[in-house]
């Protein structure tokens, strides 16, 4: 960490100065998230963010786009209940890039009782399969797809389990792994508008949801 700070100081990117003796630390906070030429600024007080925005505009040529609505593939909506995050556009882009716009949607992200195995496992347990499945030729395509699905889990926790499972085979994916990943995309197609709500009010209660009632008495 010290090496990075030293490099920033050498390039005159920023300078670290001691806090004035009469100045006291307070609980106010400003967070600036930078990605290429996009900046996202959030704060603990409106007064502070106005000051930071003014300081940035004096030093850099920038345009204020107002309240946050879209950032890095995530749409944001504000209401009295809180902030809603949605990756609808990002989800549809994944479906389109795989050419699955006309494919039949899947009702579940993973087939019932479907087990994913590695090539090493297939070799060690020959009774499971009559032939050892070959490794996928286009590893990069599988890795990119799983990477996109991992980013999608930021707002789609309903696919987190299966995507984490697919992630374990990125070094040597098989055809069955790619088919399972494509099924997740077809499942996303059923409801690309699903959203994640960050409540405005604090709550200590835990809510859980399940899209299957199998096994319930």
TIRO-2110 file (N, C-alpha, C; in Angstrom, 1 decimal):
// TIRO-2110
0.8, -1.2, 0.0, N, 1, A
0.0, 0.0, 0.0, CA, 1, A
0.9, 1.3, 0.0, C, 1, A
2.0, 1.2, 0.7, N, 2, A
2.8, 2.4, 0.8, CA, 2, A
3.5, 2.7, -0.5, C, 2, A
3.8, 1.6, -1.3, N, 3, A
4.3, 1.9, -2.6, CA, 3, A
3.4, 2.6, -3.6, C, 3, A
2.1, 2.2, -3.5, N, 4, A
1.0, 2.9, -4.3, CA, 4, A
0.9, 4.4, -3.9, C, 4, A
0.9, 4.6, -2.6, N, 5, A
0.8, 6.0, -2.1, CA, 5, A
2.0, 6.8, -2.5, C, 5, A
3.2, 6.3, -2.5, N, 6, A
4.4, 7.0, -2.9, CA, 6, A
4.4, 7.3, -4.4, C, 6, A
3.9, 6.4, -5.2, N, 7, A
3.8, 6.6, -6.7, CA, 7, A
2.8, 7.7, -7.0, C, 7, A
1.7, 7.8, -6.2, N, 8, A
0.7, 8.8, -6.4, CA, 8, A
1.3, 10.2, -6.1, C, 8, A
2.1, 10.2, -5.0, N, 9, A
2.7, 11.5, -4.6, CA, 9, A
3.7, 11.9, -5.6, C, 9, A
4.5, 11.0, -6.1, N, 10, A
5.6, 11.3, -7.1, CA, 10, A
5.0, 11.9, -8.4, C, 10, A
3.8, 11.4, -8.8, N, 11, A
3.1, 11.8, -10.0, CA, 11, A
2.3, 13.1, -9.8, C, 11, A
2.3, 13.6, -8.5, N, 12, A
1.5, 14.8, -8.2, CA, 12, A
0.1, 14.6, -8.3, C, 12, A
-0.3, 13.3, -8.2, N, 13, A
-1.8, 12.9, -8.3, CA, 13, A
-2.5, 13.4, -7.0, C, 13, A
-1.8, 13.3, -5.9, N, 14, A
-2.4, 13.8, -4.7, CA, 14, A
-1.2, 14.0, -3.7, C, 14, A
-1.5, 14.7, -2.6, N, 15, A
-0.5, 15.0, -1.6, CA, 15, A
-1.1, 14.8, -0.2, C, 15, A
-0.4, 14.1, 0.7, N, 16, A
-0.9, 13.9, 2.0, CA, 16, A
-0.4, 15.0, 2.9, C, 16, A
-1.3, 15.7, 3.6, N, 17, A
-0.8, 16.7, 4.5, CA, 17, A
-1.4, 16.4, 5.9, C, 17, A
-0.7, 16.9, 6.9, N, 18, A
-1.2, 16.6, 8.3, CA, 18, A
-2.4, 17.4, 8.6, C, 18, A
-3.2, 16.9, 9.5, N, 19, A
-4.4, 17.6, 9.9, CA, 19, A
-4.1, 18.8, 10.8, C, 19, A
-4.6, 20.0, 10.5, N, 20, A
-4.3, 21.2, 11.3, CA, 20, A
-4.6, 21.0, 12.8, C, 20, A
-3.7, 21.5, 13.7, N, 21, A
-3.9, 21.3, 15.1, CA, 21, A
-5.3, 21.6, 15.6, C, 21, A
-5.9, 22.7, 15.1, N, 22, A
-7.2, 23.1, 15.7, CA, 22, A
-8.3, 22.3, 15.0, C, 22, A
-8.0, 21.5, 14.0, N, 23, A
-9.1, 20.8, 13.3, CA, 23, A
-9.4, 19.5, 14.0, C, 23, A
-10.7, 19.2, 14.2, N, 24, A
-11.1, 17.9, 14.8, CA, 24, A
-11.7, 17.0, 13.8, C, 24, A
-11.5, 15.7, 14.0, N, 25, A
-12.1, 14.8, 13.1, CA, 25, A
-13.6, 14.6, 13.4, C, 25, A
-14.5, 14.5, 12.4, N, 26, A
-15.9, 14.2, 12.6, CA, 26, A
-16.4, 13.0, 11.9, C, 26, A
-17.6, 12.8, 12.0, N, 27, A
-18.2, 11.5, 11.4, CA, 27, A
-18.6, 11.7, 9.9, C, 27, A
-18.4, 12.8, 9.3, N, 28, A
-18.8, 13.1, 7.9, CA, 28, A
-17.9, 12.3, 7.0, C, 28, A
-18.4, 11.8, 5.9, N, 29, A
-17.7, 11.0, 5.0, CA, 29, A
-18.1, 11.2, 3.5, C, 29, A
-17.1, 11.2, 2.6, N, 30, A
-17.4, 11.3, 1.2, CA, 30, A
-16.6, 10.2, 0.5, C, 30, A
-17.3, 9.5, -0.3, N, 31, A
-16.8, 8.3, -1.1, CA, 31, A
-16.8, 8.6, -2.5, C, 31, A
-15.7, 8.5, -3.2, N, 32, A
-15.6, 8.8, -4.7, CA, 32, A
-15.2, 7.5, -5.4, C, 32, A
-16.1, 7.0, -6.2, N, 33, A
-15.8, 5.8, -7.0, CA, 33, A
-15.5, 6.2, -8.4, C, 33, A
-14.3, 5.9, -8.9, N, 34, A
-13.8, 6.3, -10.2, CA, 34, A
-13.7, 5.1, -11.1, C, 34, A
-14.2, 5.1, -12.3, N, 35, A
-14.0, 4.1, -13.3, CA, 35, A
-13.8, 4.8, -14.7, C, 35, A
-12.6, 4.7, -15.2, N, 36, A
-12.1, 5.4, -16.4, CA, 36, A
-12.5, 6.9, -16.3, C, 36, A
-13.5, 7.4, -17.0, N, 37, A
-13.8, 8.8, -16.9, CA, 37, A
-15.1, 9.1, -16.2, C, 37, A
-15.6, 8.1, -15.5, N, 38, A
-16.9, 8.2, -14.8, CA, 38, A
-16.6, 8.3, -13.3, C, 38, A
-17.3, 9.2, -12.6, N, 39, A
-17.1, 9.4, -11.2, CA, 39, A
-18.5, 9.2, -10.5, C, 39, A
-18.5, 8.5, -9.4, N, 40, A
-19.7, 8.3, -8.6, CA, 40, A
-19.3, 8.9, -7.2, C, 40, A
-20.1, 9.9, -6.8, N, 41, A
-19.8, 10.5, -5.5, CA, 41, A
-21.0, 10.3, -4.5, C, 41, A
-20.7, 9.8, -3.4, N, 42, A
-21.7, 9.7, -2.3, CA, 42, A
-21.2, 10.3, -1.0, C, 42, A
-22.1, 10.5, -0.1, N, 43, A
-21.7, 11.3, 1.1, CA, 43, A
-22.5, 11.0, 2.3, C, 43, A
-22.2, 11.6, 3.4, N, 44, A
-23.0, 11.5, 4.6, CA, 44, A
-23.8, 12.8, 4.8, C, 44, A
-23.5, 13.8, 4.1, N, 45, A
-24.2, 15.1, 4.2, CA, 45, A
-24.2, 15.8, 2.8, C, 45, A
-25.3, 16.4, 2.5, N, 46, A
-25.4, 17.1, 1.2, CA, 46, A
-24.5, 18.3, 1.1, C, 46, A
-24.3, 19.0, 2.2, N, 47, A
-23.3, 20.1, 2.2, CA, 47, A
-21.9, 19.7, 1.8, C, 47, A
-21.5, 18.6, 2.3, N, 48, A
-20.2, 18.1, 2.0, CA, 48, A
-20.0, 17.7, 0.5, C, 48, A
-21.0, 17.1, 0.0, N, 49, A
-20.9, 16.7, -1.4, CA, 49, A
-20.9, 17.9, -2.4, C, 49, A
-21.6, 18.9, -2.0, N, 50, A
-21.6, 20.2, -2.8, CA, 50, A
-20.2, 20.8, -2.8, C, 50, A
-19.5, 20.7, -1.7, N, 51, A
-18.2, 21.3, -1.5, CA, 51, A
-17.2, 20.5, -2.4, C, 51, A
-17.3, 19.1, -2.3, N, 52, A
-16.4, 18.3, -3.1, CA, 52, A
-16.6, 18.4, -4.6, C, 52, A
-17.9, 18.6, -5.0, N, 53, A
-18.2, 18.8, -6.4, CA, 53, A
-17.6, 20.1, -6.9, C, 53, A
-17.7, 21.1, -6.1, N, 54, A
-17.1, 22.4, -6.5, CA, 54, A
-15.6, 22.3, -6.6, C, 54, A
-15.0, 21.6, -5.7, N, 55, A
-13.5, 21.5, -5.7, CA, 55, A
-13.1, 20.7, -6.9, C, 55, A
-13.8, 19.7, -7.3, N, 56, A
-13.5, 18.9, -8.5, CA, 56, A
-13.7, 19.7, -9.8, C, 56, A
-14.7, 20.5, -9.8, N, 57, A
-15.0, 21.3, -11.0, CA, 57, A
-14.0, 22.4, -11.2, C, 57, A
-13.4, 22.8, -10.1, N, 58, A
-12.3, 23.9, -10.2, CA, 58, A
-11.0, 23.3, -10.8, C, 58, A
-10.8, 22.0, -10.5, N, 59, A
-9.6, 21.3, -10.9, CA, 59, A
-9.6, 20.5, -12.2, C, 59, A
-10.8, 20.1, -12.5, N, 60, A
-11.0, 19.2, -13.7, CA, 60, A
-12.2, 19.7, -14.5, C, 60, A
-12.1, 19.4, -15.8, N, 61, A
-13.2, 19.6, -16.7, CA, 61, A
-14.2, 18.5, -16.6, C, 61, A
-15.3, 18.7, -16.0, N, 62, A
-16.3, 17.6, -15.7, CA, 62, A
-17.7, 18.2, -15.9, C, 62, A
-18.6, 17.2, -16.0, N, 63, A
-20.1, 17.5, -16.2, CA, 63, A
-20.8, 16.8, -15.1, C, 63, A
-21.7, 17.5, -14.4, N, 64, A
-22.5, 16.9, -13.3, CA, 64, A
-23.8, 16.4, -13.9, C, 64, A
-24.0, 15.1, -13.8, N, 65, A
-25.2, 14.5, -14.4, CA, 65, A
-26.3, 14.3, -13.4, C, 65, A
-26.2, 14.9, -12.2, N, 66, A
-27.2, 14.9, -11.2, CA, 66, A
-27.3, 13.6, -10.4, C, 66, A
-28.5, 13.3, -10.0, N, 67, A
-28.7, 12.0, -9.2, CA, 67, A
-28.3, 10.8, -9.9, C, 67, A
-27.8, 9.8, -9.2, N, 68, A
-27.4, 8.6, -9.8, CA, 68, A
-28.6, 7.8, -10.4, C, 68, A
-28.4, 7.4, -11.7, N, 69, A
-29.5, 6.7, -12.4, CA, 69, A
-28.9, 5.4, -13.1, C, 69, A
-27.7, 5.5, -13.6, N, 70, A
-27.1, 4.4, -14.3, CA, 70, A
-25.6, 4.4, -14.1, C, 70, A
-25.0, 3.3, -13.7, N, 71, A
-23.5, 3.2, -13.5, CA, 71, A
-23.0, 1.8, -13.6, C, 71, A
-22.1, 1.6, -14.5, N, 72, A
-21.5, 0.3, -14.7, CA, 72, A
-22.5, -0.9, -14.9, C, 72, A
-23.5, -0.6, -15.7, N, 73, A
-24.5, -1.6, -16.1, CA, 73, A
-25.6, -1.8, -15.0, C, 73, A
-25.6, -1.0, -14.0, N, 74, A
-26.6, -1.1, -13.0, CA, 74, A
-27.5, 0.2, -13.0, C, 74, A
-28.8, -0.1, -13.0, N, 75, A
-29.8, 1.0, -13.0, CA, 75, A
-30.2, 1.3, -11.6, C, 75, A
-30.4, 2.5, -11.2, N, 76, A
-30.8, 2.9, -9.8, CA, 76, A
-32.0, 3.7, -9.8, C, 76, A
-32.9, 3.4, -8.9, N, 77, A
-34.2, 4.1, -8.8, CA, 77, A
-34.4, 4.4, -7.3, C, 77, A
-34.9, 5.6, -7.0, N, 78, A
-35.1, 6.1, -5.6, CA, 78, A
-36.6, 6.1, -5.4, C, 78, A
-37.0, 5.7, -4.1, N, 79, A
-38.4, 5.8, -3.7, CA, 79, A
-38.3, 6.0, -2.2, C, 79, A
-39.5, 6.2, -1.6, N, 80, A
-39.6, 6.4, -0.2, CA, 80, A
-39.2, 5.1, 0.6, C, 80, A
-39.3, 4.0, -0.1, N, 81, A
-38.8, 2.7, 0.6, CA, 81, A
-37.3, 2.5, 0.6, C, 81, A
-36.6, 3.2, -0.3, N, 82, A
-35.2, 3.0, -0.4, CA, 82, A
-34.7, 3.2, -1.8, C, 82, A
-33.5, 2.6, -2.1, N, 83, A
-32.9, 2.6, -3.4, CA, 83, A
-33.0, 1.2, -4.0, C, 83, A
-33.4, 1.2, -5.3, N, 84, A
-33.6, 0.0, -6.0, CA, 84, A
-32.5, -0.2, -7.1, C, 84, A
-31.9, -1.3, -7.1, N, 85, A
-30.8, -1.6, -8.1, CA, 85, A
-31.4, -2.7, -9.1, C, 85, A
-31.1, -2.4, -10.4, N, 86, A
-31.6, -3.4, -11.4, CA, 86, A
-30.6, -3.5, -12.5, C, 86, A
-30.4, -4.7, -13.0, N, 87, A
-29.4, -4.9, -14.1, CA, 87, A
-30.2, -5.5, -15.3, C, 87, A
-31.4, -4.9, -15.6, N, 88, A
-32.2, -5.3, -16.7, CA, 88, A
-31.5, -5.3, -18.1, C, 88, A
-30.9, -4.1, -18.4, N, 89, A
-30.2, -3.9, -19.6, CA, 89, A
-29.0, -4.8, -19.7, C, 89, A
-28.3, -5.0, -18.7, N, 90, A
-27.1, -5.9, -18.6, CA, 90, A
-27.5, -7.3, -18.9, C, 90, A
-28.7, -7.7, -18.3, N, 91, A
-29.2, -9.1, -18.4, CA, 91, A
-29.5, -9.4, -19.9, C, 91, A
-30.2, -8.4, -20.5, N, 92, A
-30.7, -8.6, -21.9, CA, 92, A
-29.5, -8.6, -22.8, C, 92, A
-28.4, -7.9, -22.5, N, 93, A
-27.2, -7.9, -23.3, CA, 93, A
-26.5, -9.3, -23.3, C, 93, A
-26.5, -10.0, -22.1, N, 94, A
-26.0, -11.3, -22.0, CA, 94, A
-26.8, -12.3, -22.9, C, 94, A
-28.1, -12.2, -22.8, N, 95, A
-29.0, -13.0, -23.6, CA, 95, A
-28.7, -12.8, -25.1, C, 95, A
-28.6, -11.6, -25.5, N, 96, A
-28.4, -11.2, -26.9, CA, 96, A
-27.0, -11.7, -27.4, C, 96, A
-26.0, -11.5, -26.6, N, 97, A
-24.6, -11.9, -27.0, CA, 97, A
-24.5, -13.4, -27.2, C, 97, A
-25.2, -14.2, -26.5, N, 98, A
-25.2, -15.6, -26.6, CA, 98, A
-26.1, -16.1, -27.7, C, 98, A
-26.9, -15.2, -28.3, N, 99, A
-27.8, -15.6, -29.4, CA, 99, A
-29.0, -16.4, -28.9, C, 99, A
-29.4, -16.2, -27.6, N, 100, A
-30.5, -16.9, -27.0, CA, 100, A
-31.8, -16.1, -26.9, C, 100, A
-31.9, -15.1, -27.7, N, 101, A
-33.1, -14.2, -27.6, CA, 101, A
-34.3, -15.0, -28.0, C, 101, A
-34.2, -16.0, -28.9, N, 102, A
-35.3, -16.8, -29.3, CA, 102, A
-35.4, -18.1, -28.7, C, 102, A
-34.5, -18.4, -27.7, N, 103, A
-34.5, -19.7, -27.0, CA, 103, A
-35.6, -19.8, -26.0, C, 103, A
-36.0, -21.0, -25.7, N, 104, A
-37.0, -21.3, -24.7, CA, 104, A
-36.5, -20.9, -23.3, C, 104, A
-37.2, -20.1, -22.5, N, 105, A
-36.7, -19.8, -21.2, CA, 105, A
-36.7, -21.0, -20.3, C, 105, A
-35.8, -21.0, -19.3, N, 106, A
-35.7, -22.1, -18.3, CA, 106, A
-36.4, -21.7, -17.0, C, 106, A
-37.1, -22.6, -16.4, N, 107, A
-37.9, -22.3, -15.2, CA, 107, A
-37.0, -22.3, -13.9, C, 107, A
-35.8, -23.0, -14.0, N, 108, A
-34.9, -23.0, -12.9, CA, 108, A
-33.5, -22.8, -13.4, C, 108, A
-32.6, -22.2, -12.6, N, 109, A
-31.2, -22.0, -13.1, CA, 109, A
-30.4, -23.2, -13.3, C, 109, A
-30.8, -24.3, -12.6, N, 110, A
-30.0, -25.6, -12.8, CA, 110, A
-31.0, -26.7, -12.8, C, 110, A
-30.7, -27.7, -13.6, N, 111, A
-31.6, -28.9, -13.7, CA, 111, A
-31.7, -29.6, -12.3, C, 111, A
-32.8, -30.2, -12.0, N, 112, A
-33.0, -30.9, -10.7, CA, 112, A
-32.0, -32.1, -10.7, C, 112, A
-31.3, -32.2, -9.6, N, 113, A
-30.4, -33.3, -9.3, CA, 113, A
-29.2, -33.4, -10.3, C, 113, A
-28.9, -32.2, -10.9, N, 114, A
-27.8, -32.2, -11.9, CA, 114, A
-26.5, -31.9, -11.1, C, 114, A
-25.5, -32.7, -11.3, N, 115, A
-24.2, -32.5, -10.6, CA, 115, A
-23.1, -32.2, -11.7, C, 115, A
-22.4, -31.1, -11.4, N, 116, A
-21.3, -30.7, -12.2, CA, 116, A
-20.0, -31.4, -11.7, C, 116, A
-19.3, -32.0, -12.6, N, 117, A
-18.0, -32.6, -12.2, CA, 117, A
-16.9, -32.2, -13.1, C, 117, A
-15.7, -32.3, -12.6, N, 118, A
-14.5, -31.9, -13.4, CA, 118, A
-14.0, -33.1, -14.2, C, 118, A
-13.1, -32.8, -15.1, N, 119, A
-12.5, -33.8, -16.0, CA, 119, A
-11.7, -34.8, -15.1, C, 119, A
-11.0, -34.3, -14.1, N, 120, A
-10.2, -35.1, -13.2, CA, 120, A
-11.1, -36.1, -12.4, C, 120, A
-12.3, -35.6, -12.0, N, 121, A
-13.2, -36.5, -11.3, CA, 121, A
-13.7, -37.6, -12.2, C, 121, A
-14.0, -37.3, -13.5, N, 122, A
-14.5, -38.3, -14.4, CA, 122, A
-13.4, -39.3, -14.6, C, 122, A
-12.2, -39.0, -14.6, N, 123, A
-11.1, -40.0, -14.8, CA, 123, A
-11.0, -40.9, -13.6, C, 123, A
-11.1, -40.3, -12.4, N, 124, A
-11.0, -41.1, -11.2, CA, 124, A
-12.2, -42.0, -10.9, C, 124, A
-13.4, -41.5, -11.4, N, 125, A
-14.6, -42.3, -11.1, CA, 125, A
-15.2, -42.7, -12.5, C, 125, A
-14.6, -43.8, -13.1, N, 126, A
-15.0, -44.1, -14.5, CA, 126, A
-16.4, -44.7, -14.5, C, 126, A
-17.0, -45.1, -13.4, N, 127, A
-18.3, -45.7, -13.4, CA, 127, A
-19.4, -44.7, -13.6, C, 127, A
-19.1, -43.5, -13.3, N, 128, A
-20.1, -42.4, -13.4, CA, 128, A
-20.5, -42.1, -14.8, C, 128, A
-19.5, -42.1, -15.7, N, 129, A
-19.8, -41.9, -17.2, CA, 129, A
-19.1, -43.0, -18.0, C, 129, A
-19.7, -43.4, -19.1, N, 130, A
-19.1, -44.4, -19.9, CA, 130, A
-17.9, -43.9, -20.6, C, 130, A
-17.9, -42.6, -20.9, N, 131, A
-16.7, -41.9, -21.6, CA, 131, A
-16.4, -40.6, -20.9, C, 131, A
-15.1, -40.3, -20.8, N, 132, A
-14.7, -39.0, -20.2, CA, 132, A
-15.0, -37.9, -21.1, C, 132, A
-15.8, -36.9, -20.7, N, 133, A
-16.1, -35.8, -21.5, CA, 133, A
-14.9, -34.9, -21.8, C, 133, A
-14.8, -34.5, -23.0, N, 134, A
-13.7, -33.7, -23.5, CA, 134, A
-13.8, -32.2, -22.9, C, 134, A
-12.6, -31.6, -22.9, N, 135, A
-12.6, -30.2, -22.4, CA, 135, A
-13.1, -29.3, -23.5, C, 135, A
-13.8, -28.2, -23.1, N, 136, A
-14.3, -27.3, -24.0, CA, 136, A
-13.2, -26.6, -24.8, C, 136, A
-13.4, -26.4, -26.1, N, 137, A
-12.3, -25.8, -26.9, CA, 137, A
-12.3, -24.3, -26.7, C, 137, A
-13.4, -23.7, -26.6, N, 138, A
-13.4, -22.2, -26.4, CA, 138, A
-13.5, -21.9, -24.9, C, 138, A
-12.3, -22.0, -24.2, N, 139, A
-12.3, -21.7, -22.8, CA, 139, A
-12.6, -20.2, -22.5, C, 139, A
-12.1, -19.4, -23.4, N, 140, A
-12.3, -17.9, -23.2, CA, 140, A
-13.8, -17.5, -23.2, C, 140, A
-14.6, -18.2, -24.1, N, 141, A
-16.0, -17.9, -24.1, CA, 141, A
-16.7, -18.2, -22.9, C, 141, A
-16.3, -19.4, -22.3, N, 142, A
-16.9, -19.8, -21.0, CA, 142, A
-16.5, -18.9, -19.9, C, 142, A
-15.3, -18.6, -19.8, N, 143, A
-14.8, -17.7, -18.8, CA, 143, A
-15.4, -16.3, -18.8, C, 143, A
-15.6, -15.8, -20.0, N, 144, A
-16.2, -14.5, -20.1, CA, 144, A
-17.7, -14.5, -19.7, C, 144, A
-18.4, -15.6, -20.1, N, 145, A
-19.8, -15.8, -19.7, CA, 145, A
-20.0, -15.9, -18.2, C, 145, A
-19.1, -16.7, -17.6, N, 146, A
-19.2, -16.9, -16.1, CA, 146, A
-18.9, -15.5, -15.4, C, 146, A
-17.9, -14.8, -16.0, N, 147, A
-17.6, -13.5, -15.4, CA, 147, A
-18.7, -12.6, -15.5, C, 147, A
-19.5, -12.6, -16.6, N, 148, A
-20.7, -11.7, -16.7, CA, 148, A
-21.7, -12.1, -15.7, C, 148, A
-21.9, -13.4, -15.5, N, 149, A
-22.9, -13.9, -14.6, CA, 149, A
-22.5, -13.6, -13.1, C, 149, A
-21.2, -13.6, -12.9, N, 150, A
-20.8, -13.3, -11.5, CA, 150, A
-21.1, -11.8, -11.2, C, 150, A
-20.9, -10.9, -12.2, N, 151, A
-21.3, -9.5, -12.0, CA, 151, A
-22.8, -9.3, -11.8, C, 151, A
-23.5, -10.2, -12.5, N, 152, A
-25.0, -10.1, -12.4, CA, 152, A
-25.5, -10.5, -11.0, C, 152, A
-24.7, -11.3, -10.3, N, 153, A
-25.2, -11.7, -9.0, CA, 153, A
-25.2, -10.6, -8.0, C, 153, A
-24.7, -9.4, -8.4, N, 154, A
-24.8, -8.3, -7.5, CA, 154, A
-26.2, -7.9, -7.1, C, 154, A
-27.1, -8.1, -8.1, N, 155, A
-28.5, -7.8, -7.9, CA, 155, A
-29.4, -9.1, -8.0, C, 155, A
-28.8, -10.2, -8.5, N, 156, A
-29.6, -11.4, -8.7, CA, 156, A
-29.0, -12.5, -7.8, C, 156, A
-29.4, -12.5, -6.6, N, 157, A
-28.9, -13.5, -5.6, CA, 157, A
-29.5, -14.9, -5.9, C, 157, A
-30.5, -14.9, -6.7, N, 158, A
-31.2, -16.2, -7.0, CA, 158, A
-30.3, -17.1, -7.9, C, 158, A
-29.3, -16.5, -8.5, N, 159, A
-28.4, -17.4, -9.4, CA, 159, A
-27.0, -17.5, -8.8, C, 159, A
-26.8, -17.0, -7.6, N, 160, A
-25.5, -17.0, -7.0, CA, 160, A
-25.0, -18.4, -6.7, C, 160, A
-25.8, -19.3, -6.3, N, 161, A
-25.4, -20.7, -6.0, CA, 161, A
-24.8, -21.4, -7.2, C, 161, A
-25.6, -21.4, -8.3, N, 162, A
-25.2, -22.1, -9.5, CA, 162, A
-24.0, -21.4, -10.1, C, 162, A
-23.9, -20.1, -10.1, N, 163, A
-22.8, -19.4, -10.7, CA, 163, A
-21.5, -19.6, -10.0, C, 163, A
-21.6, -19.7, -8.7, N, 164, A
-20.4, -20.0, -7.9, CA, 164, A
-19.9, -21.4, -8.2, C, 164, A
-20.9, -22.3, -8.5, N, 165, A
-20.5, -23.7, -8.9, CA, 165, A
-19.8, -23.7, -10.2, C, 165, A
-20.4, -23.0, -11.2, N, 166, A
-19.8, -22.9, -12.5, CA, 166, A
-18.4, -22.3, -12.5, C, 166, A
-18.2, -21.4, -11.6, N, 167, A
-16.9, -20.6, -11.4, CA, 167, A
-15.8, -21.6, -11.1, C, 167, A
-16.1, -22.7, -10.4, N, 168, A
-15.0, -23.6, -10.0, CA, 168, A
-14.4, -24.4, -11.2, C, 168, A
-15.0, -24.3, -12.4, N, 169, A
-14.5, -25.0, -13.5, CA, 169, A
-13.9, -24.1, -14.6, C, 169, A
-13.6, -22.9, -14.3, N, 170, A
-13.2, -22.0, -15.3, CA, 170, A
-11.8, -22.3, -15.9, C, 170, A
-11.0, -23.1, -15.1, N, 171, A
-9.6, -23.4, -15.6, CA, 171, A
-9.7, -24.5, -16.7, C, 171, A
-10.7, -25.4, -16.6, N, 172, A
-10.8, -26.5, -17.6, CA, 172, A
-12.3, -26.9, -17.7, C, 172, A
-13.1, -26.0, -18.4, N, 173, A
-14.5, -26.2, -18.6, CA, 173, A
-14.8, -27.3, -19.6, C, 173, A
-15.9, -28.0, -19.4, N, 174, A
-16.4, -29.0, -20.3, CA, 174, A
-17.6, -28.5, -21.0, C, 174, A
-18.1, -29.3, -22.0, N, 175, A
-19.3, -28.9, -22.8, CA, 175, A
-20.5, -28.8, -21.8, C, 175, A
-20.6, -29.8, -20.9, N, 176, A
-21.7, -29.8, -20.0, CA, 176, A
-21.7, -28.5, -19.1, C, 176, A
-20.5, -28.0, -18.8, N, 177, A
-20.4, -26.8, -18.0, CA, 177, A
-21.0, -25.6, -18.8, C, 177, A
-20.7, -25.5, -20.1, N, 178, A
-21.2, -24.5, -20.9, CA, 178, A
-22.7, -24.6, -21.1, C, 178, A
-23.2, -25.8, -21.2, N, 179, A
-24.6, -26.0, -21.3, CA, 179, A
-25.3, -25.5, -20.1, C, 179, A
-24.7, -25.8, -18.9, N, 180, A
-25.3, -25.3, -17.6, CA, 180, A
-25.3, -23.8, -17.5, C, 180, A
-24.2, -23.2, -18.0, N, 181, A
-24.1, -21.7, -18.0, CA, 181, A
-25.2, -21.1, -18.9, C, 181, A
-25.4, -21.7, -20.0, N, 182, A
-26.4, -21.2, -21.0, CA, 182, A
-27.8, -21.4, -20.4, C, 182, A
-28.0, -22.4, -19.6, N, 183, A
-29.3, -22.6, -18.9, CA, 183, A
-29.6, -21.4, -18.0, C, 183, A
-28.5, -21.0, -17.3, N, 184, A
-28.7, -19.9, -16.4, CA, 184, A
-29.1, -18.6, -17.1, C, 184, A
-28.5, -18.4, -18.3, N, 185, A
-28.9, -17.3, -19.1, CA, 185, A
-30.4, -17.4, -19.6, C, 185, A
-30.8, -18.6, -19.9, N, 186, A
-32.2, -18.8, -20.3, CA, 186, A
-33.1, -18.6, -19.1, C, 186, A
-32.6, -18.9, -17.9, N, 187, A
-33.4, -18.7, -16.7, CA, 187, A
-33.5, -17.1, -16.5, C, 187, A
-32.5, -16.4, -16.7, N, 188, A
-32.5, -15.0, -16.5, CA, 188, A
-33.5, -14.3, -17.5, C, 188, A
-33.6, -14.9, -18.6, N, 189, A
-34.6, -14.4, -19.7, CA, 189, A
-36.0, -14.4, -19.2, C, 189, A
-36.4, -15.3, -18.2, N, 190, A
-37.7, -15.3, -17.7, CA, 190, A
-38.1, -14.0, -17.0, C, 190, A
-37.2, -13.4, -16.3, N, 191, A
-37.5, -12.2, -15.5, CA, 191, A
-36.3, -11.3, -15.5, C, 191, A
-35.9, -10.6, -16.6, N, 192, A
-34.7, -9.8, -16.6, CA, 192, A
-34.9, -8.5, -15.7, C, 192, A
-36.1, -8.2, -15.3, N, 193, A
-36.4, -6.9, -14.6, CA, 193, A
-36.3, -7.1, -13.1, C, 193, A
-35.9, -8.2, -12.6, N, 194, A
-35.8, -8.4, -11.1, CA, 194, A
-34.9, -7.4, -10.5, C, 194, A
-35.3, -6.9, -9.3, N, 195, A
-34.6, -5.8, -8.7, CA, 195, A
-34.1, -6.1, -7.3, C, 195, A
-33.2, -5.4, -6.8, N, 196, A
-32.7, -5.5, -5.4, CA, 196, A
-33.0, -4.2, -4.7, C, 196, A
-33.7, -4.3, -3.6, N, 197, A
-34.0, -3.1, -2.8, CA, 197, A
-33.1, -3.0, -1.6, C, 197, A
-32.5, -1.8, -1.5, N, 198, A
-31.8, -1.4, -0.3, CA, 198, A
-32.6, -0.5, 0.6, C, 198, A
-33.3, -1.0, 1.6, N, 199, A
-34.3, -0.3, 2.4, CA, 199, A
-33.7, 1.0, 3.0, C, 199, A
-34.5, 2.0, 3.1, N, 200, A
-34.1, 3.3, 3.7, CA, 200, A
-34.1, 3.2, 5.2, C, 200, A
-35.0, 2.3, 5.7, N, 201, A
-35.1, 2.1, 7.2, CA, 201, A
-34.3, 0.9, 7.6, C, 201, A
-33.6, 1.1, 8.7, N, 202, A
-32.8, 0.0, 9.3, CA, 202, A
-33.7, -1.1, 9.8, C, 202, A
-33.3, -2.4, 9.6, N, 203, A
-34.0, -3.5, 10.0, CA, 203, A
-33.1, -4.7, 10.4, C, 203, A
-33.4, -5.4, 11.5, N, 204, A
-32.6, -6.5, 11.9, CA, 204, A
-33.2, -7.8, 11.5, C, 204, A
-34.3, -7.8, 10.8, N, 205, A
-35.0, -9.0, 10.3, CA, 205, A
-34.4, -9.5, 9.0, C, 205, A
-34.4, -10.8, 8.9, N, 206, A
-33.8, -11.5, 7.7, CA, 206, A
-34.9, -12.1, 6.9, C, 206, A
-35.0, -11.7, 5.6, N, 207, A
-36.0, -12.3, 4.7, CA, 207, A
-35.3, -13.2, 3.7, C, 207, A
-36.0, -14.4, 3.5, N, 208, A
-35.5, -15.4, 2.6, CA, 208, A
-36.6, -15.8, 1.7, C, 208, A
-36.2, -16.1, 0.4, N, 209, A
-37.2, -16.4, -0.6, CA, 209, A
-36.7, -17.7, -1.3, C, 209, A
-37.7, -18.4, -1.8, N, 210, A
-37.4, -19.6, -2.5, CA, 210, A
-38.5, -19.8, -3.7, C, 210, A
-38.0, -20.1, -4.9, N, 211, A
-38.9, -20.3, -6.0, CA, 211, A
-39.4, -21.7, -6.2, C, 211, A
-39.2, -22.5, -5.1, N, 212, A
-39.7, -23.9, -5.2, CA, 212, A
-40.3, -24.3, -3.9, C, 212, A
-41.4, -25.1, -4.0, N, 213, A
-42.0, -25.6, -2.8, CA, 213, A
-41.9, -27.1, -2.6, C, 213, A
-40.9, -27.7, -3.3, N, 214, A
-40.7, -29.1, -3.3, CA, 214, A
-40.3, -29.5, -1.9, C, 214, A
-40.9, -30.6, -1.4, N, 215, A
-40.5, -31.1, -0.1, CA, 215, A
-41.3, -30.5, 1.1, C, 215, A
-42.1, -29.5, 0.8, N, 216, A
-42.9, -28.8, 1.9, CA, 216, A
-44.1, -29.7, 2.3, C, 216, A
-44.3, -29.8, 3.6, N, 217, A
-45.4, -30.6, 4.1, CA, 217, A
-46.6, -29.7, 4.4, C, 217, A
END
